[in-house]
Amino acid sequence: MSKAYIVCRDVRKRFGEHEVLKGVSTEFQTGQVTVIIGASGSGKSTLLRAIIRLEPHDSGSITIDGVEVSDDQRTLQKQRSEVGMVFQQFNLFGHMSVLDNVTLAPRRIRRTPRTAANEQAMVLLKRVGMQDHAHKYPWQLSGGQQQRVAIARALAMQPKVMLFDEPTSALDPEMVQEVLDVMRELARGGMTMIVVTHEMGFAREVADRVMFFDQGCIAHDAPPAEFFANPANERIRAFIGRVGG
């Protein structure tokens, strides 16, 4: 049986009077692809951000490979190097080339020599179909191309888990597929992935489990065949119908 690499226990998070996470408890197994869906504001992205402490949780616990996520900077830096994250807005450094965007973290954090970092980056850029754009700047690329570079950048730290926070929602429709194709390839390669998305086709095809968030809680968690064939309640059925599932 796969090992639980990330464990959440009674995780709570409040923004002012609004409790965004209401005691979330779940585990994410090594090698598993989890797709999280649900309405905007239901807590999906907040959970992802809490896992790498971009959004500190108020109570409960999150552990990564048995070590609790906290404000200890040395431990947190190690955890963030093991858990890569791809954001909705690509967050590339506009003044740096594609190659430099991908090599920055390995050179700064892992102290990888520039030559070795460049070689590794070119392998990753080829993997996401962006090797011919290595010396361009983000503003010279389409949204889909920028997101593929962002994936390569996250992979450059050789993470054990990849988090995707609505990675296609800022893209023009014709660019969505190229990013999903890269994510499919990662899943086929055995990458542990937690994906917040509205792409129901991707969830059906690639996920090992689909989790539905509703008002800060996990309302349903099931394999995709079961999840889509037998929605647990009318709210889930309506959501799937609305987003094209």
Buried (B, 14 or more C-beta within 10 A) or exposed (E): EEEBBBBBBEBBBBEEEEBBBBBBEBBBBBBBBBBBBBBEEBBBBBBBBBBBBBBEBEEBBBBBBEBEBEEEEEBBEBBBBBBBBBBBEBEBEEEBBBBBBBBBBBBEEEEBEEEEBBEBBBEBBEBBBBBEBBEBBBEEBEBBBBBBBBBBBBBBBEBBBBBBBBBBBBBEEEBBBBBBBBBBBBBEEEBBBBBBBBBBEBBBEBBBBBBBBBBBBBBBBBEBEEBBEEBBEEBBBEBBEEBEB
